[in-house]
Amino acid sequence: MSVSRHPIALRLERQVGSATKLLATVMVLPLVDGIFPALVIAGVLSTATGVVETGILIFGGSATAAVILAEMDGSRREMATSVLLIGAVIIPLAALEAAFAPTFKGFLNLPVFERFAGLVILTIAAKTASSEIGEYLPSPGIIIALGLVASFEPSGFVIATSPEYVLNGAAAAGVGVAFALTIALLSPHLRGRVDIDRFRFGSAVALGVLALPILLGPFDLMQTEAPIALAVLAVTTLFAYDPNADVVGGDSPADGSDGGDDGTDGAGDESGDASDDDAVGDEDRGPTDPPLDTPPNAPGPIVDDDVAVLANGGDRDVSDDDTDPFADDDSRAPWL
């Protein structure tokens, strides 16, 4: 698996710390920086397709998948519990923010604000695809603030709400939580088989496709109910998934894959070579002590006089004999 080292993800990881907190930050971020309310006001959640696309691409997407696959540890039960706890916070917040959408619509020029909403999504897509390009682009919060200023019409301010917006907002957040839960449950199979960087780039393309109908609304272009963004994300998933890739963690030690062709590892070969060398050395060197299993009635070893002299601490006179058994063969035992 190619672990994504996107600078924005690394910065969030350093600031937040644990993987669960990082996942909560990634999934809550659309509610904090105003992306989700902008989409609600722009009318993206008015259809079932828009609800599903917003849930998967805004609350889910590549960032959520990357955190679960590359950062979170533990069993599937533990990861699923963490995702459900995060969802218990995100869904009510999304419903609450969506409830104020009719109020915002009353004092905003919707055609102008919708262009800024599409620009926000396009900016996020560019930041997701390339960190270098993202350095030159403003933050989503700044774009939304400029959109509010440019489209503000105080004469139409009326406090209103609608159950439809609440249900659609909660449903979009629920789709995002379901996406994260699916990734968590399938994480043992997906780890090592999903290229996160490739999936991240495809998610950026899907976000761009989602933004095009909003940006090109005045020109009546890309106005279709077909889930084009979801189709792009599905194709991206097929390209990012490799079922034949090795699972992260490698083979277990019991597999013996680190050894040679005969199934033995390097340490065993070295010990075997060392034992062979010791065996050869023992054959070349004779024993240094007399054998202890000599029968009691057997004749004692024949000891050379020169050897006896040396054993008693004396000096051997080499002139007594022309041959020196120790010089001729150093490996010859004294009792031989």
N, C-alpha and C positions, 0 to 999 in steps of 0.2 A: 504494500500500500504506500502510495506517495503521500506523506503527511504534509498538509498544507502549511507553508510558512509565510502566509500573507501578513504583511506588517500590521494591518489593522487588527487581525486576530491575535497576533503576538502582543500588541499593546494592551488589548483587553485582558489577555491572559495574565500579564504582569500586574495589571491594576486590580483585577478581581481575585485571583488566587485559585481556589479549588475549581474542579471541573463542573460541579453542580452550580456554583455561583456564576461561572462563566456561561453555562447554558441558560440560566435564568436571565442574565444580562442580555444575551443575544435575542431571546424571545420577547423580553419586555421592551427592548429598545424601540420597536415601531410604535409603541404606545407613548413613549417618552418624547421622542424627537418629532412627533406630529405626523408621521407618515400614514399611520392607520386612520386617524381622523380626517386627513386630507383625502384619502381614498373614499371614505364614507361620504364626505360632503360632495365629492366629485361624482358620486353615483355609481361607483364601480361595484358595490355590493348589492345593487338593485336586482341582479339576476343570480341564479344558482351557480352558473359558471363563474361569475365574478367572485362569489363567496369562496368557492373551492380554490380558484387561482390566488386570491389574496391569502387564504389560509396556508397554502403550501409554499408560495413564493415569498411572502412577507414574514409570517411567523415561523415557517419552516425553512426550506431552502438549503443552500450549501453550507451556510454558517452553522445551522443546527446539526446537520449531518456530520460536519467536520468535528464539532465538539464531542458528539456522542461516540463517533468511531475512533477518534484520535486521542481524546483526552480522558473520557470517563472510564473508570475501572469498576470491578465488582461483577456480581452475577446479573443475569437479566432481571431478576426480581428487584434487586436494589436499584438498577437503572430505571426500570419502569416506575418504581415508587417515587424516585426523584422527579421524573417527568410529570407524573400525576400531581405531585405537590406543586410544581411550577404551574401546571395547568389550572389548579384550583385558585391561583392568584390572577393569572392572565385572563381567563374567561370572564370573570366579573368586571375587571377593569375595562376590557374591550366592550362589554355591554354598556357600561357606564358612559364611556366616551362616545359610543354610537348614539346614546340617548340624546346627547346635546347637538347632534348633527342638524336637526331641523331649526334649532335656534341660530346656529351659525349661518345656515342657508338664508335666514331672513335678512341679515345685514351684509351679505356678500354678493358681489356680482359673479354669479356662478360661471359664465363662460370665461371670464378672466382667471378666476381661481382654478378652474380645471386645467388650464394650460400650465400653471405653476405646479399643480399636483402631478401632471405627466412629466414635467421637468424634474421633479423630485425623484420619481421612479427611475428615470433615465440616468440621473446622477448616481444613484445607488448602484445601478447596473454597471456604470463605468468604473466606479470605485471597486466593485467586486471583481471585475475583469482584470483591472490593472491598477496596482498601487501607485505607479508613477503618474498616471493620468489623474488619479484621485487626489494627488497632492495639489494640483492646480484648480480643483473644483471646490466650490463652497460646500459647507455642511448642509444636510437636509433641513435642519432647523432654520438656518438663515434663509433658504429659499422659501420655506413655508411662511416665515415672518414677512418677507417681501411680498408674497402673494396675498397675505391678509391686508397689508397696507394698500396694495394696488387695487384690490377688489372691495375695499371697505365702503359700505353705504349705510350710514347710521340711520337713515330714514326708515329702513325696513326692519328695525330691531324688534323682534317679538319672541318671547320665551315660549317655546313649544317643544313637544317630544312626540314620539310615535313608537308603538310596540314593534312595528316592522323593523325599524332601525336597530332596536335592541336585540331582537332575535337574529338578525343578519350579522350584527357585530359579534355576538356570542358564538354563532355558528362558524364564522371565519376563524376565530380564535380556537374553537374546538377542532376544526380541521387541522390547524397547525399543531395542536397538541397530539392529535391522532397520528400525524406524520412523524413527529418526534418519537412517539411511543412505538410505532412500527419499526423505526430505525433501531431503537433500543432493543426490541425483542429479537430482531434479526442480526444484531451486531456480531454474534459469534460467527455467523456465516458471511457477513459483509466485510469484516476486517480482513485485509489482505487481498480482497477481490474488487474493491472500489477505488478508483483513482480519484482522490478528493480534488486535486487541482483541475482535472478534466471536468468533473461534475460542477465545480465552482464556476468555471468559464461557461458551461452550458446553462447554468442557472442565471448568469448575467445576461445571456442572450434571451432567455425566456422573460426576464424582467423588462428588457428592452422591447420585446414584442408586446408585453402587457401595457407599456407606456404609449406605444404608437397610436392606438385608437383614441386615447385621451388627448394627445397632442394634435392629432389630425382631425379632431371632431368637427371644426368649422368647415373643413374641406370635404366632409362626407367620405373620407377614406378610411379603410380598415374598420368600417362599421359592420361587424358581423357577430353573431352569437356563437360562432364556432370557437371552441377552446384552443386557440392557436398556441397560446403560451404553454398550456399543459401538454400539447403535442410536442413542442420543442423540448420541454423538460423530459418527456418520456424517451425521446430519441437520445437526449443527453445521457440518461440513465443507462440505456443500452450500450452506448459507446464507453461509458466510464466503468461498466461492470465487466470483469474478466473472470469467468467461472473456473478457469484452469490455473489461476494464479495461486502462489503458495500462501498458505495461511500464516498470519503474523504469529511468531513464536517459534517457528522452525520445528524440526523433528525432535522427538523426545530422546533422551539419552539411551533408552532401551532399544532404539532402532539400530544403533551401531553404525550410523551413516558416516561418522567421522573417521572410521578406521580404514584399513586397506582393503584389498580385494578379498582377503581371506577372512574378513569379519573381525579382525583384531585391530585395536587402536594403536596409536603411536607409542604410548607408554608401554604397552605390552611388548611391542617389537623391541624397544630399547632394553627392557628387562630381559627379554629372551636373548638378545645379542650379548648382554653383559654376562648372563649365565653361561652362554657358549664359550665366551672368552675365558671365564673362570675355569670351565671344564678343561679347556685346552691347556691353560696354565698349570692345572693340577697334574695333568699327564706329563708335562715337561719337567715339573719339579718333584723330587722324591720326598717322602715323609721325613720330617726332622727328628722324630722320636722313634725308638724301637717299638715294634708292634707289641700290644699288650696281651694278645691272645696266644702267646708262645706256650706250648705244652711244658709241664714242669720237668719232665725227663729229657727234653730236647737239649741238644748241645748248645752252648751259648754262642753268641755271635763271634765270628772271627774278627778280631780287632788288630789292626796293624800296629806295630810298635811305635811308629811315628805318631799315630793318632793318639795312642796312650800317653806319649810324652807331651803332646800339645794339650791333652785334656788335663794333665797334672800341672799345667802352667809352665812347662819347660820349653826350650827352644829346639826346634827340629834341625838336625844337621842334614842338609841336603846332599852332603858328600857321601853319606852312607848308601845312598841308592841313586842310580842314574835316572830313574823314572819317578815322577811326582804324580801320584794318582789324582790329586786335587787340581793340578795344572792341566792334566790330560782331559779330565771330564769333571767339571764343577758340579754337575748334577748327580754324581755318583754318591750313594749313601755310604756312611762309614761302615755299617755292618755288612756291606756287600763287598 
